[in-house]
Amino acid sequence: MFNTDYRNLNNAQREALVKSLLKVYEDTTAAAWTLLVFQLAGRAYAARVEHLTADMVALDRESSQNGGATKLRFHLSNKQKVALIEAGAEEVGDMATIFAYHKNKGCAVEKWATERYTTDTWVKDSIPYYMQGDIRVNGEEVQVKFENASLTNVNVMQKAMEWKLAH
């Protein structure tokens, strides 16, 4: 599919690849929106993001131990964080409090979000992003991501496209 070594691409090609991968992600996600948790100046914020944009993500690679596939990772600049705050991101405390929920940052943020926004009990799962969100808020599937988290990799996106075609 898109398993190009992005490190050999020029900026225009990288930008085009990011946009293509992001479109696949957006077309295959089960989530109605993303809850993006980030920190700025020692404070934690949560922003409801309806549609991810190419400037919010960066290309990266899985470790060779995990197959070395190209992946999308959240990447927000301080300017983007300020813009999200000005657009209504909720200040939710400090990251130390959130990270106390679990030793893994992604799990900590998911568990915190489950307790804050739902009446459900958080359970760690391995259900792919294209089958369901991380949490359900007011009947909507929601992906929960901490800044710099991986969205997914190209191999999973291939499975997502195949699954969507079959269902």
C-alpha positions in Angstrom: 0.0 0.0 0.0 1.9 3.1 1.3 4.9 1.4 2.7 7.3 3.9 1.1 10.4 4.8 3.0 9.3 8.4 3.7 12.8 9.4 4.7 13.8 9.5 1.0 10.9 11.8 0.0 11.1 15.5 -0.6 8.9 17.8 1.4 6.1 17.9 -1.2 6.1 14.1 -1.5 6.0 13.8 2.3 3.1 16.2 2.6 1.2 14.3 -0.1 1.9 11.0 1.7 0.6 12.4 5.0 -2.5 13.7 3.4 -3.2 10.3 1.7 -2.6 8.3 4.9 -4.7 10.7 6.9 -7.5 10.3 4.4 -7.4 6.6 4.7 -7.4 6.9 8.5 -10.3 9.3 8.5 -12.2 7.1 6.0 -11.7 3.9 8.1 -12.0 5.1 11.7 -15.0 4.0 13.7 -14.8 7.2 15.8 -17.0 10.2 15.2 -14.3 12.5 16.7 -11.0 12.4 18.6 -10.3 13.6 22.2 -6.8 14.9 22.0 -5.1 15.4 25.3 -2.0 17.5 25.4 0.1 19.6 27.8 1.3 23.1 27.7 3.1 25.1 30.4 2.6 22.3 32.9 -1.1 22.1 32.5 -3.2 19.4 30.7 -5.9 20.1 28.2 -8.4 18.1 26.3 -9.7 19.1 22.9 -12.5 17.7 20.8 -11.2 17.4 17.3 -13.8 16.6 14.6 -11.4 16.1 11.8 -7.6 15.7 12.0 -5.6 17.9 9.7 -2.3 17.1 8.0 -0.4 19.7 10.1 -1.5 17.8 13.3 0.4 14.6 12.3 3.8 13.5 11.2 5.3 10.5 9.6 7.3 8.1 11.7 8.3 4.5 11.6 7.5 1.6 13.9 10.6 0.1 15.5 12.2 -2.7 13.5 11.1 -5.0 16.4 7.5 -4.0 15.5 7.9 -4.4 11.8 9.3 -1.0 10.8 6.1 0.1 9.1 5.4 3.8 8.3 3.0 5.3 10.7 1.2 8.5 11.6 1.9 10.1 14.9 0.3 13.2 16.5 2.6 16.1 16.4 1.4 19.4 17.7 3.4 22.6 17.9 3.0 25.0 20.8 1.2 27.4 18.4 -1.3 24.7 17.5 -1.8 23.9 21.2 -2.5 27.6 21.9 -5.0 27.6 19.0 -6.8 24.6 20.4 -7.0 26.2 23.8 -8.3 29.4 22.3 -10.9 27.4 20.3 -12.2 25.9 23.6 -9.9 23.0 24.7 -10.8 22.3 28.3 -8.1 22.6 31.0 -8.2 19.3 32.8 -5.5 19.7 35.5 -1.9 18.4 35.3 -0.4 15.5 33.5 1.0 13.9 36.8 -2.6 13.4 38.0 -3.6 11.8 34.6 -0.5 9.7 34.4 -1.2 8.3 37.9 -4.0 6.3 36.3 -1.7 3.8 34.6 2.0 3.3 33.9 1.5 3.5 30.1 0.7 7.1 29.0 -1.9 6.0 26.4 -3.7 3.7 28.8 -3.6 6.4 31.5 -5.2 9.0 29.2 -7.9 6.5 28.1 -8.7 5.4 31.6 -8.8 9.1 32.8 -11.1 10.0 29.8 -13.4 7.0 30.5 -13.9 8.1 34.1 -14.2 11.8 33.2 -16.6 11.6 30.2 -18.5 8.3 30.7 -20.1 6.1 33.3 -18.3 3.1 32.0 -15.5 1.2 33.7 -12.3 1.4 31.6 -10.9 -2.0 30.4 -7.7 -2.3 28.4 -8.5 -3.8 25.0 -6.9 -4.4 21.6 -9.8 -3.5 19.4 -8.6 -1.7 16.3 -9.5 1.9 15.6 -11.6 0.9 12.6 -13.9 -1.4 14.6 -14.7 1.0 17.6 -13.4 4.0 19.4 -11.5 4.0 22.7 -14.5 5.3 24.6 -18.2 6.0 23.9 -19.5 9.5 24.8 -23.2 10.3 24.4 -23.6 7.4 22.0 -20.6 8.4 19.8 -17.4 6.4 19.3 -14.4 8.5 20.3 -10.7 8.0 19.8 -8.6 9.2 22.8 -5.0 10.2 22.1 -2.3 11.8 24.1 0.1 14.1 22.2 2.8 12.4 20.2 0.8 9.1 20.3 0.8 6.9 17.2 -2.5 6.9 15.3 -1.8 3.8 13.4 0.5 2.3 10.8 0.1 1.4 7.1 -0.2 -2.3 7.8 -3.2 -1.7 10.1 -4.7 0.8 7.6 -4.5 -1.9 4.9 -6.5 -4.2 7.3 -8.9 -1.4 8.0 -9.6 -0.9 4.3 -10.1 -4.6 3.8 -12.4 -4.8 6.8 -14.5 -1.8 5.7 -15.0 -3.4 2.2 -16.1 -6.6 3.8 -18.6 -4.9 6.1 
